[in-house]
C-alpha cells in the first residue's frame, strides 16, 4: 500500500487556492471528502 502525504509549511508560503489542483486526482478528492466527514467542515471551501 502506498501512502501519500501533503505538507504545507507554516512559514508564510500559503496562498488562497493552494493545492486545489489536487482535486484533479481521484485519490485526493476522496481524502478531502474523508477529511470533511471527520472535521465537519470542508477544507476545499475554506481554501
Secondary structure by P-SEA (a helix, b strand, c coil): cbbbbbbbbccccccccccccccccaaaaaaaaaaaaaacccccccc
